[in-house]
Amino acid sequence: MRKIINSLALAAAFGLSGAGAAHSAEELKPTVVLVHGAFAGSSSWNGVIEELEKDRFHVIAAANPLRGVASDGVAVSAVVKSVNGPVILVGHSYGGAVITEAANGNENVKALVYVSAFAPDTGETSLGLTGKFPGSTLGDTLAPPVALSNGMTDLYIDQSKFPQQFAADVPVGQARLMAATQRPVAQAALTEPSGAAAWKTVPTYWIYGTADRNIPPAAMKFMADRAKSRDTVAIDGASHVVMISHPKQVASVIRDAGSAK
């Protein structure tokens, strides 16, 4: 009987040790904080989240207020500060400007991943970067601005033009749902100068589509080159929402950022 008890105790000890080792391995992986952009929401990351969770990454899809670069950066920075351990910050579109701001002062940010996104230098604006190269048709697809009681103005994409402008490589039915549920961005957010450029000190990774109609692909190549991107992936024919149409490729770039030394 004593031998049986000792054997069970030994087996239990090994079992706990194995579970602890597995748990420790998971804890070594950085937390991925995903930041959506204008005219989108946190659910736009669903496909990417599914891919990352297969590899046991802990993922947070942060709510981006879309009110202004500085204030949105503070909101996302608070999420980063709540994480005990390394963080990979991922931004889509205007969310790229936000992660550029949010990374400042957070030493646990290991890398920045720009997904069809802006990476402004100090003093630059999202609108200014959009116009730096030809190709954006966003301005022609905006709905009439919505004036708010606080004096701000919200921008939406005309729902009838949303599928072709924003998500041309997404099934039309899905794109129409995205159009109806789009989150507005404050007009002032797109013209607010950026603060310190975190990409100058934090490693960056990029992925975007060559058929993006919101941000000219040439602008994103320019920003990636300027930031000395460790890896830049341009997906032929992909739209602005590359994280929806090509979640596996986006997740792969994030994994690379998470495993880099």
C-alpha positions in Angstrom: 0.0 0.0 0.0 2.8 2.4 0.9 4.5 1.7 -2.5 1.2 2.5 -4.2 0.8 5.8 -2.3 4.4 6.8 -3.0 3.9 6.0 -6.7 0.7 8.1 -6.9 2.5 11.0 -5.1 5.4 10.8 -7.6 3.1 10.7 -10.6 1.2 13.7 -9.2 4.4 15.6 -8.7 5.5 15.0 -12.3 2.0 15.9 -13.5 2.1 19.2 -11.7 5.6 19.9 -12.8 4.6 19.3 -16.5 1.6 21.6 -16.2 3.7 24.2 -14.5 6.3 24.0 -17.3 3.6 24.4 -19.9 2.0 27.3 -18.1 5.4 29.0 -17.8 6.0 28.6 -21.5 2.7 30.3 -22.2 3.6 33.1 -19.8 6.8 33.7 -21.8 4.8 34.8 -24.9 4.0 38.5 -25.1 0.4 39.7 -24.8 -0.9 41.0 -28.1 -2.9 44.2 -27.9 -4.9 44.9 -31.1 -6.0 48.4 -31.8 -8.7 49.0 -34.5 -8.8 52.0 -36.7 -11.4 54.4 -38.0 -14.7 53.1 -39.5 -14.1 49.7 -37.8 -14.3 48.1 -34.4 -12.6 45.5 -32.2 -14.5 42.6 -33.9 -12.5 43.4 -37.1 -9.7 41.4 -35.4 -11.8 38.2 -34.9 -10.0 36.2 -37.6 -6.6 37.2 -36.4 -7.5 36.4 -32.7 -8.6 32.9 -33.7 -5.2 32.3 -35.4 -3.2 33.7 -32.5 -5.1 31.8 -29.9 -4.2 28.5 -31.7 -0.7 29.3 -30.6 -1.9 30.2 -27.0 -1.2 33.9 -27.3 -3.1 36.0 -24.8 -4.9 38.7 -26.9 -6.7 41.9 -26.0 -8.7 43.8 -28.6 -8.6 47.3 -27.1 -11.5 49.7 -27.7 -10.1 52.7 -29.6 -12.2 55.8 -28.8 -11.4 57.4 -32.2 -11.5 60.9 -30.6 -7.9 62.1 -31.0 -4.4 60.8 -31.3 -3.2 62.0 -27.8 -6.3 61.0 -25.9 -6.7 57.7 -27.8 -3.0 57.0 -27.1 -3.6 57.5 -23.4 -6.6 55.1 -23.4 -4.6 52.3 -25.1 -1.5 53.1 -23.0 -3.7 52.3 -19.9 -4.4 48.8 -21.4 -0.7 48.3 -22.0 0.2 49.3 -18.4 -2.3 46.7 -17.1 -0.4 43.9 -18.7 2.2 42.2 -16.5 4.8 41.2 -19.1 5.9 42.0 -22.6 3.4 43.4 -25.1 3.1 43.5 -28.9 1.1 46.5 -30.0 -0.8 46.1 -33.3 -2.6 48.9 -35.0 -4.8 49.0 -38.1 -5.2 52.2 -40.1 -5.6 55.2 -37.8 -4.9 52.7 -35.0 -1.3 52.8 -36.2 -1.0 56.5 -35.1 -2.5 55.5 -31.8 0.0 52.7 -31.1 2.8 55.1 -32.1 1.6 57.3 -29.3 0.6 54.6 -26.8 4.0 52.9 -26.8 5.8 55.9 -25.4 6.7 55.4 -21.8 5.8 51.7 -21.7 9.0 49.7 -21.6 7.1 46.4 -21.8 6.2 47.1 -25.5 8.4 44.7 -27.4 7.4 45.5 -31.0 4.9 47.6 -33.1 3.0 45.9 -35.9 1.4 48.1 -38.5 -1.5 46.6 -40.4 -2.5 48.8 -43.3 -1.7 51.6 -40.9 -0.2 55.1 -40.3 3.1 55.5 -38.6 3.5 59.2 -38.2 6.6 61.0 -37.3 6.5 63.8 -34.7 4.1 66.5 -35.9 2.7 64.5 -38.8 -1.0 63.8 -39.2 -2.9 60.9 -40.7 -4.6 63.2 -43.2 -1.2 64.6 -44.3 0.3 61.1 -44.7 -2.7 60.1 -46.8 -2.1 62.9 -49.2 1.6 62.5 -49.4 1.2 60.0 -52.3 -1.6 59.7 -54.8 -4.2 56.9 -54.7 -6.6 57.4 -51.8 -10.3 57.7 -52.8 -11.6 57.9 -49.2 -12.6 61.6 -49.3 -15.0 61.0 -52.2 -16.8 58.2 -50.3 -17.5 60.0 -47.0 -21.1 60.5 -45.9 -22.2 64.0 -44.8 -20.4 64.9 -41.5 -22.3 64.5 -38.3 -22.0 67.6 -36.0 -21.9 66.7 -32.3 -23.2 68.8 -29.4 -19.6 69.2 -28.1 -18.5 71.0 -31.2 -16.7 68.0 -32.7 -17.6 66.4 -36.1 -17.8 62.7 -36.7 -17.0 61.1 -40.1 -18.5 58.0 -41.6 -18.1 56.2 -44.9 -21.2 56.2 -47.1 -22.7 52.7 -46.5 -23.4 52.2 -50.2 -19.7 53.0 -51.0 -18.2 51.2 -48.1 -17.7 47.7 -49.6 -15.7 48.9 -52.6 -13.8 51.6 -50.7 -13.0 49.8 -47.5 -13.3 46.0 -48.0 -13.3 45.2 -51.7 -11.8 41.7 -51.1 -14.4 40.8 -48.4 -17.7 39.0 -49.3 -20.2 41.7 -50.1 -22.7 40.5 -47.5 -20.0 40.8 -44.8 -18.8 44.2 -46.1 -22.4 45.5 -45.8 -22.6 44.4 -42.2 -19.3 46.2 -41.6 -20.7 49.3 -43.2 -23.8 49.3 -41.0 -21.7 48.8 -37.8 -18.8 51.1 -38.6 -17.4 53.3 -35.8 -17.1 57.0 -36.6 -13.8 58.8 -36.2 -13.6 62.4 -35.1 -12.5 64.6 -37.9 -10.1 66.3 -35.6 -8.3 63.0 -34.9 -7.2 62.8 -38.5 -5.7 66.3 -38.4 -4.1 66.1 -35.0 -0.3 66.2 -35.0 1.4 63.1 -33.7 3.7 63.1 -30.6 7.0 61.3 -30.2 7.5 58.6 -32.8 7.9 55.3 -30.9 8.9 53.5 -34.0 12.3 55.2 -33.8 13.2 53.1 -30.8 10.8 50.1 -30.9 11.2 47.4 -33.6 8.5 47.5 -36.3 6.8 45.0 -38.6 4.4 45.8 -41.5 1.7 44.2 -43.6 -0.6 45.9 -46.1 -2.5 45.3 -49.3 -1.5 46.6 -52.7 -5.1 47.5 -53.5 -5.7 49.7 -50.4 -8.0 52.6 -51.3 -7.8 54.4 -48.0 -4.1 54.7 -47.5 -2.0 54.7 -50.6 0.3 51.6 -50.7 3.2 53.8 -51.7 2.6 55.8 -48.4 2.8 52.6 -46.3 5.9 51.5 -48.1 7.5 54.9 -47.4 6.5 54.7 -43.7 7.8 51.1 -43.4 11.1 51.9 -45.0 11.5 55.0 -42.8 10.8 53.0 -39.7 13.4 50.4 -40.8 10.8 47.6 -40.6 12.2 44.3 -39.8 9.7 42.6 -42.1 7.4 44.2 -44.6 4.7 42.1 -46.3 2.6 43.5 -49.2 -0.3 41.3 -50.1 -1.1 41.5 -53.8 -4.7 42.7 -54.4 -5.6 43.0 -50.7 -7.9 45.8 -49.5 -7.6 48.1 -46.5 -9.0 45.4 -44.2 -6.2 42.9 -44.7 -6.7 41.6 -41.2 -10.2 40.4 -42.2 -9.4 39.1 -45.7 -6.0 37.6 -44.8 -6.0 36.9 -41.1 -3.5 34.0 -41.3 -0.9 36.3 -42.9 -1.5 39.1 -40.4 -1.2 36.6 -37.5 2.0 35.3 -39.0 3.6 38.7 -38.9 2.5 39.2 -35.3 4.0 35.8 -34.4 7.3 36.8 -36.0 7.2 40.0 -33.9 6.5 38.0 -30.8 9.3 35.6 -31.3 12.0 38.0 -32.3 14.9 38.6 -30.0 
